[in-house]
Amino acid sequence: MNGNHFDVIVIGVGSMGSSACYQLAKSGLKVLGLEQFNIPHEKGSHGGQSRIIRKAYFEHPDYVPLLERAYASWQELEEVTGEKVYHETGLLYIGLPDNPLITGVRQSASLYSIPVESLTVAELKKSYPVFSVPEEMDILFEQAAGLLLPEKIIPLYAALARQLGAEIHEGETLIDWQLEGDGVVVNTSKATYRADRLVLSAGAGMGRLLPVLNQHLTVTRQVMGWMTALDPAAFRKDAFPCWTLAEPDGHSIFYGFPALDDVDAGGPKGFKLAYHGHGEETSYDDTDRIPDAKDEQLLRDFINRYLPGTVAATSALKTCRYTNTPDEHFMLGHLPGYDGKVSVASCCSGHGFKFSSVVGEILRDLTLHGQTEMPVGFLGVERLI
Ligand SMILES: Cc1cc2nc3c(=O)[nH]c(=O)nc-3n(C[C@H](O)[C@H](O)[C@H](O)COP(=O)(O)OP(=O)(O)OC[C@H]3O[C@@H](n4cnc5c(N)ncnc54)[C@H](O)[C@@H]3O)c2cc1C
């Protein structure tokens, strides 16, 4: 065995890959993680300060067992590092009673006995006077939900992995890979490596690494904005929760966070909101990341409708990328046709970060044992090929 041979190589040390590097190194494997940019960076899918975590999963109840484990795994990360990465703020779900956001939350909450409270519009107004919501909307509140700090978490996982002996190279891009003998050979911008197993967790770069999947994946440009409030106290973390609101048009969802000015979160000041609809389609190589007046207008129009008279100024705008599968569910499992040697975790259609702790564990199990006890069959790659 030479220095360029590893038990496993992980491509992309972002949300999923950093967690995988940690879990694989903790299991005693010789790990190489390759990241084309710095750890973390703003050119992938993990930039922008915060990500929501919630359990009453409206997208599909099958995600709930994964979330149960993800919450426990986030707690373990906090215990191992002594760092706070999860802030429980509670989460409001707002929408018409028949909107899939509301029906989906009710279904998951009921199937898995997740505490979710119903509020009237008057109760919402009393607790959070900044909201202005039509009477006909349903309002649900999940207390055991909140936010994670991706730009803190990813370097923590990478640092833990390195402490456990993993080699992690920044500024090194995978060019191509193939099966060779009993393992894989990987060519990068700097060297050639060999390994027994390969993990592909390249986010928006997945289509380029897996041409067979490229036609099924859509990369979109998503906008986030930070607003300076006229009354900052009303948006502080101890006074204001995370929220998600489905508009009556049936396809626009916006979501937001309290201001994290007093939290070790990095990023802009003010409260953040973002659009969780189908953003403009872009490509992996597209470098158009600069937000424009149209992006700001989208967020300001939403504020005028539901948080009127609350904003003094836009403090920052950023863009980030979703990589969407046709059914908007993840791609997680062995890559078909590669004899269990290649695992894939990515394309999380704009809702994957909260799972990255448990996804690292799943990738460890797939690599070490060829299978996982976590119920991820519904996310298998074969459904897309
Ligand atoms: C605006 C926005 C808001 C979101 N909000 C939420 C939320 O509230 N809650 C939630 O759970 N999820 C949310 N998500 C989704 C979540 O952030 C993503 O699902 C998650 O970050 C995807 O992780 P990933 O590991 O697939 O991608 P990334 O974190 O982008 O990691 C992929 C890495 O692979 C690297 N890479 C790519 N190609 C190569 C190559 N050839 N060689 C080497 N390295 C390579 C990239 O540089 C990158 O670092 C949001 C996403 C966006 C964009």
The ligand as a Gaussian input file, in Angstrom:
#p B3LYP/6-31G(d) Opt

LIG

0 1
 C      -30.390000      29.227000      -0.375000
 C      -30.450000      27.849000       0.205000
 C      -31.186000      27.624000       1.354000
 C      -31.284000      26.353000       1.908000
 N      -31.989000      26.174000       3.077000
 C      -31.998000      24.963000       3.669000
 C      -32.598000      24.807000       4.947000
 O      -33.132000      25.752000       5.518000
 N      -32.562000      23.570000       5.517000
 C      -31.953000      22.503000       4.908000
 O      -31.947000      21.408000       5.489000
 N      -31.359000      22.631000       3.699000
 C      -31.357000      23.830000       3.075000
 N      -30.739000      24.004000       1.872000
 C      -30.174000      22.837000       1.191000
 C      -28.811000      22.442000       1.696000
 O      -28.013000      23.554000       1.988000
 C      -28.185000      21.548000       0.648000
 O      -29.062000      20.450000       0.414000
 C      -26.838000      21.010000       1.099000
 O      -25.968000      22.046000       1.487000
 C      -26.237000      20.210000      -0.050000
 O      -25.062000      19.612000       0.434000
 P      -24.018000      18.976000      -0.573000
 O      -22.983000      18.348000       0.264000
 O      -24.755000      18.155000      -1.562000
 O      -23.446000      20.228000      -1.380000
 P      -22.261000      21.282000      -0.927000
 O      -22.394000      21.625000       0.511000
 O      -22.287000      22.360000      -1.925000
 O      -20.978000      20.389000      -1.085000
 C      -20.537000      19.888000      -2.326000
 C      -19.048000      20.160000      -2.401000
 O      -18.476000      19.456000      -3.485000
 C      -17.455000      20.256000      -4.034000
 N      -17.168000      19.778000      -5.391000
 C      -17.999000      19.780000      -6.460000
 N      -17.398000      19.256000      -7.531000
 C      -16.135000      18.912000      -7.138000
 C      -15.039000      18.337000      -7.817000
 N      -15.088000      17.981000      -9.123000
 N      -13.873000      18.132000      -7.118000
 C      -13.805000      18.482000      -5.794000
 N      -14.827000      19.061000      -5.123000
 C      -15.990000      19.258000      -5.776000
 C      -18.054000      21.645000      -3.979000
 O      -17.076000      22.649000      -4.089000
 C      -18.756000      21.624000      -2.632000
 O      -17.930000      22.111000      -1.588000
 C      -30.624000      25.268000       1.282000
 C      -29.858000      25.478000       0.130000
 C      -29.764000      26.755000      -0.402000
 C      -28.943000      26.958000      -1.633000

